[in-house]
Amino acid sequence: MGNACEKFNMDAIENILGGAFEKLGRWIARYPYIIIFVIPFICGLMTLGVLNMSTISSVELLYVPENSQASIDRSKLNEIFPLKPGHNIDGYKLPNLGFYGEVILTSNGSNVLLPNILEFIPRIVSLVNIISVDVGGKNYTYGDVCAKIHDHCDGEWFSEYFPPGSNYSELLKKLPISYPSVWLANGRKVDAAGTLGKAQTVNSLKQWAQRMNVTNVSTITWPPLGWENSSDPTLNMTLFVVSAQAIRLRWNLRQGNENEIKISKAFEMDFLEKIQKFLSQNNITNLRVDYAVSQSMDLESNGGGTSGDIFSFSMTITIMGFYASFVNGGGNWVSTKGP
């Protein structure tokens, strides 16, 4: 009895399915072109979504597990201490290096504090200041996206300490560079240790004057303008720079919200393009110029960008989708039948 019921149920299912497929076969035989063209077209359209494939190029995101302790701690730190570099940035308190553009100048000799090298700096600064990026239909310059400290853009300070167009030969013997901090005329104190690489220093103005071949000590401007009556105790404890092997110019950018991050990333890419173009158009023989942005490692690890490979891969998948759909629809582009 049980076997008979089971056999009846199987026969019923086979009859239902067989009838359905028979009706489908008759309909396909009656309208073959609809199946041949429409179904492959629909399947092909469904594969077009591959063209919108998004990629992640960040080395940190790719190779650091999401649930690692480092990632968890970084997220917690950002949550507790949200970044507001549009108001007051402190590089030592950032959870990461942030967004930036950077140029490092290294002399072919042993000292970069020379007039012909200092003359080169304002040209780089002017180039960065005129960079303009379009994000969301609005143009942004460095002044719009710069990270600030004490309401001033936290960028390079050399062009402020040594103004463009100055007689650098005279200025180098008149205006000492203090170390590890530099006092600017507008009342700001900036970090010289992070700007001057392997700086050679002396302990007193007298030693500095001797090393710089300054014969008339009365021409030396010290303390700097605006700091004559300062009570800052470090002012009288400072060292004085006589030479340095490298100068690092750094333009820090904002990262306080998603829009600022988008603008900063766009600025970095234009920064790389402008600096590279500038160096290719100018024959610089006595100076080595290196430059980078926060995305440089990601760009290098991806071989300079994989957007072309991604597009080719996406088109390959799309074409194969059309091909497979057409063959399954009855096109039979490659015959598998024997003679």
Backbone hydrogen bonds, N-H to C=O, Kabsch-Sander energy under -0.5 kcal/mol:
donor,donor_aa,acceptor,acceptor_aa,energy
5,C,1,M,-2.2
6,E,2,G,-2.3
7,K,3,N,-2.3
8,F,4,A,-2.1
9,N,5,C,-2.4
10,M,6,E,-2.1
11,D,7,K,-2.3
12,A,8,F,-2.2
13,I,9,N,-2.3
14,E,10,M,-2.5
15,N,11,D,-2.4
16,I,12,A,-2.4
17,L,13,I,-2.8
18,G,14,E,-3.0
19,G,15,N,-2.4
20,A,16,I,-2.2
21,F,17,L,-2.6
22,E,18,G,-2.1
23,K,19,G,-2.3
24,L,20,A,-2.2
25,G,21,F,-2.7
26,R,22,E,-2.4
27,W,23,K,-2.2
28,I,24,L,-2.6
29,A,25,G,-2.5
30,R,26,R,-1.7
31,Y,27,W,-2.2
34,I,31,Y,-0.6
35,I,31,Y,-1.0
36,I,32,P,-2.6
37,F,33,Y,-2.1
38,V,33,Y,-0.5
38,V,34,I,-2.0
39,I,34,I,-0.8
39,I,35,I,-0.5
41,F,37,F,-1.5
42,I,38,V,-2.6
43,C,39,I,-2.6
44,G,40,P,-2.6
45,L,41,F,-2.3
46,M,42,I,-1.9
47,T,43,C,-0.9
47,T,44,G,-0.8
48,L,44,G,-0.6
48,L,45,L,-1.1
49,G,46,M,-0.6
50,V,47,T,-1.7
51,L,48,L,-1.9
52,N,49,G,-1.4
53,M,50,V,-1.7
62,L,58,S,-2.2
63,Y,59,V,-2.2
64,V,60,E,-1.7
68,S,65,P,-1.6
72,I,68,S,-2.3
73,D,69,Q,-2.7
74,R,70,A,-2.3
75,S,71,S,-2.3
76,K,72,I,-2.3
77,L,73,D,-2.5
78,N,74,R,-2.3
79,E,75,S,-1.7
80,I,76,K,-2.3
81,F,77,L,-2.9
87,H,84,K,-2.0
88,N,84,K,-1.6
89,I,148,K,-3.4
93,K,90,D,-2.3
94,L,90,D,-0.5
94,L,91,G,-0.7
99,F,253,L,-0.6
101,G,251,W,-1.7
102,E,292,A,-2.5
103,V,249,L,-2.8
104,I,290,D,-3.3
105,L,247,I,-3.0
106,T,104,I,-0.5
106,T,288,R,-2.6
107,S,245,Q,-0.8
108,N,286,N,-1.2
112,V,244,A,-2.5
114,L,112,V,-2.2
117,I,114,L,-0.8
118,L,114,L,-2.6
119,E,115,P,-1.9
120,F,117,I,-0.9
121,I,117,I,-0.9
124,I,120,F,-1.3
125,V,121,I,-2.5
126,S,122,P,-2.7
127,L,123,R,-1.8
128,V,124,I,-2.1
129,N,125,V,-2.3
130,I,126,S,-1.2
131,I,128,V,-1.2
133,V,140,Y,-2.5
135,V,133,V,-0.7
135,V,138,K,-2.6
138,K,135,V,-1.0
140,Y,133,V,-2.5
142,Y,131,I,-0.5
144,D,141,T,-1.0
145,V,141,T,-1.2
146,C,142,Y,-1.6
147,A,252,N,-2.3
148,K,85,P,-3.4
149,I,152,H,-3.0
151,D,87,H,-1.0
152,H,149,I,-1.2
154,D,147,A,-3.6
155,G,153,C,-2.1
160,E,157,W,-0.6
161,Y,157,W,-2.3
162,F,158,F,-3.7
166,S,163,P,-1.5
168,Y,166,S,-1.3
171,L,167,N,-2.6
172,L,168,Y,-2.3
173,K,169,S,-0.6
173,K,170,E,-0.6
174,K,170,E,-0.6
174,K,171,L,-0.8
175,L,171,L,-2.9
178,S,176,P,-0.7
179,Y,239,L,-2.0
182,V,190,V,-2.7
184,L,182,V,-0.6
184,L,188,R,-3.1
187,G,184,L,-1.6
190,V,182,V,-2.6
192,A,180,P,-2.4
192,A,190,V,-0.7
193,A,180,P,-1.6
195,T,192,A,-1.3
196,L,192,A,-2.8
197,G,195,T,-0.6
197,G,246,A,-2.9
199,A,196,L,-0.6
200,Q,243,S,-3.0
201,T,199,A,-0.5
202,V,240,F,-2.1
208,W,204,S,-2.1
209,A,205,L,-2.8
210,Q,206,K,-1.9
211,R,207,Q,-2.4
212,M,208,W,-2.2
213,N,210,Q,-0.9
214,V,209,A,-3.0
215,T,213,N,-0.7
217,V,215,T,-0.8
219,T,216,N,-1.6
220,I,217,V,-1.8
221,T,174,K,-3.2
222,W,220,I,-1.0
227,W,224,P,-2.3
230,S,227,W,-1.4
235,L,232,D,-1.5
236,N,233,P,-0.9
237,M,234,T,-1.0
239,L,179,Y,-2.9
240,F,202,V,-2.2
241,V,177,I,-2.9
242,V,200,Q,-3.0
243,S,200,Q,-1.2
245,Q,197,G,-2.3
246,A,197,G,-1.1
247,I,105,L,-2.2
248,R,195,T,-3.1
249,L,103,V,-3.4
249,L,247,I,-0.6
250,R,248,R,-0.5
251,W,101,G,-3.1
252,N,154,D,-1.3
252,N,250,R,-0.6
253,L,99,F,-2.8
254,R,145,V,-2.4
261,I,257,N,-2.3
262,K,258,E,-2.2
263,I,259,N,-2.3
264,S,260,E,-2.8
265,K,261,I,-2.4
266,A,262,K,-1.9
267,F,263,I,-2.5
268,E,264,S,-2.4
269,M,265,K,-1.9
270,D,266,A,-1.9
271,F,267,F,-2.5
272,L,268,E,-2.3
273,E,269,M,-1.8
274,K,270,D,-2.8
275,I,271,F,-2.5
276,Q,272,L,-2.3
277,K,273,E,-2.2
278,F,274,K,-2.5
279,L,275,I,-2.5
280,S,276,Q,-1.8
281,Q,277,K,-1.4
282,N,278,F,-0.7
284,I,282,N,-1.1
285,T,283,N,-0.7
288,R,106,T,-3.4
289,V,287,L,-0.5
290,D,104,I,-2.5
290,D,288,R,-0.5
292,A,102,E,-2.2
294,S,100,Y,-1.0
296,S,293,V,-1.6
299,L,295,Q,-2.7
300,E,296,S,-2.6
301,S,297,M,-2.6
302,N,298,D,-1.3
303,G,300,E,-1.7
304,G,299,L,-3.1
305,G,299,L,-0.5
305,G,302,N,-0.5
310,I,306,T,-2.6
311,F,307,S,-2.1
312,S,308,G,-2.2
313,F,309,D,-2.8
314,S,310,I,-2.5
315,M,311,F,-2.6
316,T,312,S,-2.2
317,I,313,F,-2.2
318,T,314,S,-2.2
319,I,315,M,-2.7
320,M,316,T,-2.5
321,G,317,I,-1.9
322,F,318,T,-2.1
323,Y,319,I,-2.7
324,A,320,M,-2.9
325,S,321,G,-2.1
326,F,322,F,-2.5
327,V,323,Y,-2.5
328,N,324,A,-2.4
329,G,325,S,-1.4
330,G,327,V,-1.5
331,G,326,F,-2.6
332,N,327,V,-0.5
335,S,333,W,-0.6
